[in-house]
Every structure is written in C-alpha cells, then in structure tokens.
Amino acid sequence: MTERKISFVHCADLHLDSPFSGLSDMSPSMAAFLRKATFRAFENAVNIALHREADFFLVSGDIYDGEDRSVRAQVFFLEQLRRLSDAGIPSFIACGNHDPLSGWEADRDFPPLVRRFGPRVESFPLETGGETVGTVHGYSYPVRDITENIALRFADKRTEGLNIALLHCNVGGSRGHENYAPCSLDDLVAARMDYWALGHVHAAGVLRREPMIVYPGCTQGRNMREEGSKGVYFVAISPAEGALPAAAEAEFIPCDAVRWRSGELSVAGMDRDEDFFQALDDLKEKTRGQEDGLPVLLRITLSGRGKIHDLLRRPGFISGPGGLLETLNEGEEDRPDFVYTEDIVDRTAPPLDLEALASGNHLVGDFLREAEAFLTGENLKEGLESILKEREIFDKIPSKEALDIISSLTDADVKRLLDRGVFMALSGLLEGVSDL
C-alpha cells in the first residue's frame, strides 16, 4: 500500500441555482451575476481539485436546492464532474435532504469516475495510482425527511486501509438546521472511520481531529445568515498502519464568488453631515480592501446617538428614489470588486443632554447621579470589586479567565466600561420616551 499522503477536496451544500434572499430593487445585471454565484463557487471548488492535483473529490449532499432541480443546474453539475473525470479524479457523491434520490432528474449518465451512493450505506473501493488504498462509504437520502440516526449504520463497515465516510447529518442537534439524520460525535467515532465528510451545516468547522470529523459549510453564502468566507476543505491524509485513526490535515480554502459582510457605524460625535458621508465611504473601502478583490454584499447597521439621527429620519432618505442606498451603490456593479450595500439598518437615537437628564427628578436622573458619584471615587477598580463582592457576584462567576480579566482591569478600563454601560442603559431606559 502507498506510503505517500493522499489528498482530496471535501465540499457540501452547493445549492446550485438557488436564489439569493433578502434582495430587492436590484438591476438586471446584478441579479444575473448573483444568480450565477452558486455555479461559479462550485466551479471554483473543482478548479481547486484540479490545480492541487487531488486524488479524489467528495460532495456531501445538497447539490441542488430542491427535489425539483433545474435542468441548468443538472447540466452544469455533470459538466464539472466530467472535468474531474477527464483529469483522472474520481468523485464520490452523497445526497441530502434538499436533493434526495426521490427528486426529479434527467435520465443521463454520470461520467466514468463518478460514484453516487444509494439509499443504504454503500462502500466503494478507493483507488489511486492504480492501487487500492482504502474504502469510501456513504449514504444518500431516499426521501427528504430522514429522522433516523444513520451514523449507526456505518458500524462494522471499516475495511483495510483508509476509510472515509460521507453523511449529510446534524451532529449534536446544531441550531438553525433541521434535525435530519441526527447523531452524536460519539456515534461517528464509534464507526472507526479515518475521516468523516459531513454536510448539512452551512458553517465550516472541524468538530474533531482524531478521527477528523468535518463540516465544510456551504460553498456560497446566499443571505446575511451565511456571512463570511465560504469554501471547501483540502485534506491530506496519511494511510494508517495499525493505529487508528490515520493522520489528517485539513486546510479551508474559500471558493465563494461573492461574499456577505456586515458593518457597523456609530454616528456618535458626528457634528456634520459630511462626517457621516465620509465615514460611509471609509467603511465601504475598508470592506473592499479586506476581501482581496472578491465582490461583497454589505449590510450596514447605524448605531449611536447624535445629530445624524434626524437626517436619517427624513422621509425616503435611506431607501427612497435617489436616496442613500442608491447613492452608495452607484457605479458599484461596473466594478469586479464591487461592494453593493444591500441594506442599511437604522438603530440610531437622538443626542442626549446628559447634564439636563442628570438634574431631573426621575429614574434616569437618579441613575446618572449614581454613575457620576461612582466615577468621582478615588479608586474605580476597588469600587467595582467592592460592588461585586457586596452583591456576591464574584461567587457566581465560574470562569477563572473571566475573574483574571476583572483582576487585570485598570481605573481607565473601568471608566471606559462604565461610560459604555451608561449609554447602553440609557438606550433601554429612554426607549420610546420623548418628554424627558
């Protein structure tokens, strides 16, 4: 059996031809670009395998976005698999809840080196360089709703050499994802595989390193809940020699065609409208510079108290015709590194006259006077620790790290935290109040 490291690309949740959500009033050219993003992302994933000369390629479910998958998506997927097959790279495919075997598909043949798993756990020999080096095991959803713990079916499937398993599942009841094929880490470990190639959860992550259990996440984010870089794992694994599991190294490689980002901008301290517009431009350019030329869909949240609040409340100022959104996006779609502002969320509040509030005969005045009295103390850190001890809060903090952080605070740190806390508390106390 070969002694060299064997490499492969692991991807999942392609959702080919899936529309982007939360976008409206977009130009036809921008809409067309985004419609192709899931296709470009998967093409990029295949390019990674070809460029890195991977030994094989894994797809762990949800190739399409629904059972009634489009002809365009099917043709494109087969074209990309053919590119791999023509380069001598085998592909192994497991279907998930969005693309179960019961869904419609055109009656076409897969390229020669493609293996798709059936509705029972199947095992295919893993061959590279003309030599059998192990086995790839996998399972495809026969229908959409699979609530059985399928991981248990992989028990006793281990064979000689490398053992890699594909499964679309929810490990540990991950929130935000339907609980299909639910299982635990212990269930996966018990199957004695060398690498678990999972799908279903759209955030990338290595759940365990020995054996390596991995979610690559989706290849392309389609809404703000899928913010940040999306891609695949390029894995190099050494054959096991008696000991389990085999040694594996996983490198995350982005392959998304466009990226979702969120940015926050505080209007506090902005005295002129010019300050606000310049800060918006700076935020856009900072975002553009951080993505190495990749286009971005940006959501901006405005916060803080200040004079700009009144500007933002003008009818149509943010999203009306010729408003702030249109102005920010003007000319962006002509750039390959566009930063398209898809939404502006206004969470600003009017400026406060703290002196007037502190002199008032009401709860807010009492609160501000107490905060000011604390700030005039000689030792702010000792004052904070005294309050925490008096109210027995120290005894309720289980984390030693948190206690160490409190212990390391300086008077300047305490003042900064108190100032921030005062404004956060005022935002809550004054919400909906206009007569103070």
Long-range contacts (C-beta under 8 A, 24 or more apart in sequence): 1-131, 1-133, 1-161, 1-239, 2-128, 2-129, 2-131, 2-133, 2-239, 3-239, 5-236, 5-237, 5-238, 6-55, 6-128, 6-133, 6-162, 6-236, 6-237, 6-238, 6-239, 7-52, 7-53, 7-54, 7-55, 7-234, 7-235, 7-236, 7-237, 8-49, 8-54, 8-55, 8-56, 8-57, 8-58, 8-164, 8-234, 8-235, 8-237, 9-45, 9-48, 9-49, 9-52, 9-54, 9-57, 9-58, 9-232, 9-233, 9-234, 9-235, 10-58, 10-60, 10-197, 10-214, 10-216, 10-232, 10-233, 10-234, 10-235, 10-250, 11-42, 11-45, 11-57, 11-58, 11-59, 11-60, 11-216, 11-219, 11-231, 11-232, 11-233, 11-255, 12-59, 12-60, 12-61, 12-62, 12-96, 12-168, 12-197, 12-198, 12-199, 12-200, 12-215, 12-216, 12-217, 12-218, 12-219, 13-60, 13-61, 13-62, 13-96, 13-199, 13-200, 13-202, 13-216, 13-217, 13-218, 13-219, 14-38, 14-41, 14-42, 14-59, 14-62, 14-63, 14-64, 14-77, 14-218, 14-219, 14-220, 15-62, 15-64, 15-65, 15-98, 15-218, 15-220, 15-222, 16-42, 16-63, 16-64, 16-65, 16-69, 16-70, 16-73, 16-76, 16-77, 17-64, 17-65, 17-69, 17-70, 17-72, 17-73, 18-65, 18-222, 19-222, 20-222, 20-223, 20-297, 21-222, 21-223, 22-223, 22-224, 22-342, 22-343, 23-297, 23-342, 27-333, 29-333, 30-333, 30-340, 33-258, 33-295, 33-333, 34-258, 36-257, 37-220, 37-222, 37-256, 37-257, 37-258, 38-219, 38-220, 38-222, 38-257, 39-73, 39-76, 40-220, 40-257, 41-219, 41-220, 41-230, 41-255, 41-256, 41-257, 42-76, 42-77, 42-80, 42-219, 42-220, 42-255, 43-80, 44-219, 44-255, 44-256, 44-257, 45-219, 45-231, 45-232, 45-255, 46-80, 46-83, 46-84, 47-255, 48-232, 48-234, 48-253, 48-255, 49-84, 49-89, 50-83, 50-84, 50-87, 50-89, 52-234, 54-89, 54-234, 55-89, 55-90, 55-128, 56-89, 56-90, 56-91, 56-92, 56-126, 56-128, 56-136, 57-84, 57-89, 57-90, 57-91, 57-92, 58-91, 58-92, 58-136, 58-164, 58-166, 58-197, 59-91, 59-92, 59-93, 59-94, 59-166, 59-199, 60-94, 60-96, 60-166, 60-167, 60-168, 60-197, 60-198, 60-199, 60-200, 60-216, 61-94, 61-95, 61-96, 61-97, 61-98, 61-99, 61-140, 61-141, 61-166, 61-168, 61-199, 61-200, 62-96, 62-97, 62-98, 62-99, 62-168, 62-199, 62-200, 63-93, 63-95, 63-98, 63-99, 64-98, 64-99, 64-103, 65-98, 66-98, 66-99, 66-103, 67-98, 67-99, 67-100, 67-102, 67-103, 67-104, 67-144, 68-103, 68-104, 69-99, 69-103, 69-104, 69-105, 71-106, 74-105, 74-106, 74-108, 78-108, 78-110, 78-111, 81-110, 81-111, 81-114, 82-111, 84-111, 84-113, 85-111, 85-112, 85-113, 85-114, 86-111, 88-113, 89-113, 90-114, 90-115, 90-127, 91-115, 92-116, 92-117, 92-124, 92-136, 92-138, 92-166, 93-117, 93-138, 93-140, 93-166, 94-138, 94-139, 94-140, 94-166, 94-167, 94-168, 94-199, 95-140, 95-141, 95-168, 96-141, 96-168, 96-180, 96-199, 96-200, 97-141, 97-144, 97-145, 97-146, 97-168, 97-178, 97-180, 97-200, 98-144, 99-141, 100-140, 100-141, 100-142, 100-143, 100-144, 101-140, 101-141, 101-142, 101-143, 102-142, 102-143, 102-144, 116-140, 117-166, 120-153, 121-150, 121-153, 121-154, 121-157, 123-157, 123-159, 126-161, 126-162, 126-164, 132-161, 133-161, 133-162, 133-239, 134-159, 134-160, 134-161, 134-162, 134-163, 134-164, 134-194, 134-239, 135-159, 135-161, 135-162, 135-163, 135-164, 136-164, 136-165, 136-166, 137-163, 137-164, 137-165, 137-166, 137-193, 138-165, 138-166, 138-167, 139-166, 139-167, 141-168, 141-180, 141-181, 145-180, 146-180, 146-181, 147-179, 147-180, 147-181, 147-182, 148-181, 149-181, 149-182, 149-183, 149-187, 150-181, 150-183, 151-181, 151-183, 151-184, 151-187, 151-188, 151-191, 152-183, 152-187, 154-191, 154-193, 155-190, 155-191, 157-191, 158-191, 158-192, 158-193, 161-239, 161-240, 162-194, 162-195, 162-237, 162-239, 162-240, 162-246, 163-192, 163-193, 163-194, 163-195, 164-193, 164-194, 164-195, 164-196, 164-197, 165-191, 165-193, 165-195, 165-196, 165-197, 166-197, 166-198, 166-199, 167-196, 167-197, 167-198, 167-199, 168-198, 168-199, 168-200, 169-198, 169-199, 169-200, 170-200, 170-201, 171-198, 171-201, 171-207, 171-213, 171-215, 174-201, 176-225, 177-201, 177-202, 185-213, 188-213, 189-213, 192-244, 192-245, 193-245, 194-237, 194-240, 194-244, 194-245, 194-246, 194-248, 195-235, 195-237, 195-245, 195-246, 195-248, 202-226, 202-230, 204-230, 204-231, 204-233, 204-252, 206-250, 209-248, 210-245, 211-244, 211-245, 211-246, 211-248, 212-237, 212-245, 212-248, 212-250, 214-250, 216-252, 219-255, 219-256, 220-255, 220-256, 220-257, 220-258, 221-256, 221-259, 221-260, 223-260, 224-260, 224-262, 224-299, 224-342, 226-260, 227-260, 227-261, 227-262, 228-259, 228-260, 228-261, 229-254, 229-256, 229-259, 230-254, 230-255, 230-256, 230-259, 231-255, 231-256, 254-294, 256-294, 257-294, 257-295, 258-294, 258-295, 258-296, 258-297, 259-291, 259-294, 259-295, 259-296, 259-297, 260-296, 260-297, 260-299, 261-287, 261-291, 261-296, 261-297, 261-298, 261-299, 262-298, 262-299, 262-300, 262-301, 263-287, 263-298, 263-299, 263-300, 263-301, 264-300, 264-301, 264-302, 264-303, 265-300, 265-301, 265-302, 265-303, 266-302, 266-303, 266-304, 267-302, 267-303, 267-304, 267-305, 267-306, 267-307, 267-308, 267-309, 267-348, 268-304, 268-305, 268-306, 269-306, 270-306, 270-307, 270-308, 271-307, 273-308, 273-311, 276-308, 276-311, 280-324, 280-328, 284-328, 284-339, 284-341, 285-339, 287-339, 288-337, 288-339, 291-337, 293-336, 293-337, 294-337, 295-335, 295-336, 295-337, 295-338, 295-339, 295-340, 296-338, 296-339, 296-340, 297-340, 297-342, 298-339, 298-340, 298-341, 298-342, 299-341, 299-342, 299-343, 299-344, 299-345, 300-341, 300-343, 300-344, 300-345, 301-344, 301-345, 301-347, 302-344, 302-345, 302-346, 302-347, 302-348, 303-347, 303-348, 304-348, 304-349, 305-348, 305-349, 305-350, 305-351, 305-352, 305-423, 305-427, 306-348, 306-351, 307-351, 308-348, 309-348, 309-349, 309-350, 309-351, 310-350, 312-346, 312-348, 313-346, 318-344, 318-346, 319-344, 349-427, 349-430, 352-426, 352-430, 357-426, 357-436, 360-436, 362-436, 363-429, 364-426, 364-429, 364-430, 364-436, 367-425, 367-426, 367-429, 368-422, 371-418, 371-422, 374-418, 375-415, 375-418, 379-411, 380-411, 380-414, 380-415, 380-418, 381-409, 381-410, 381-411, 381-413, 381-414, 383-414, 384-409, 384-414
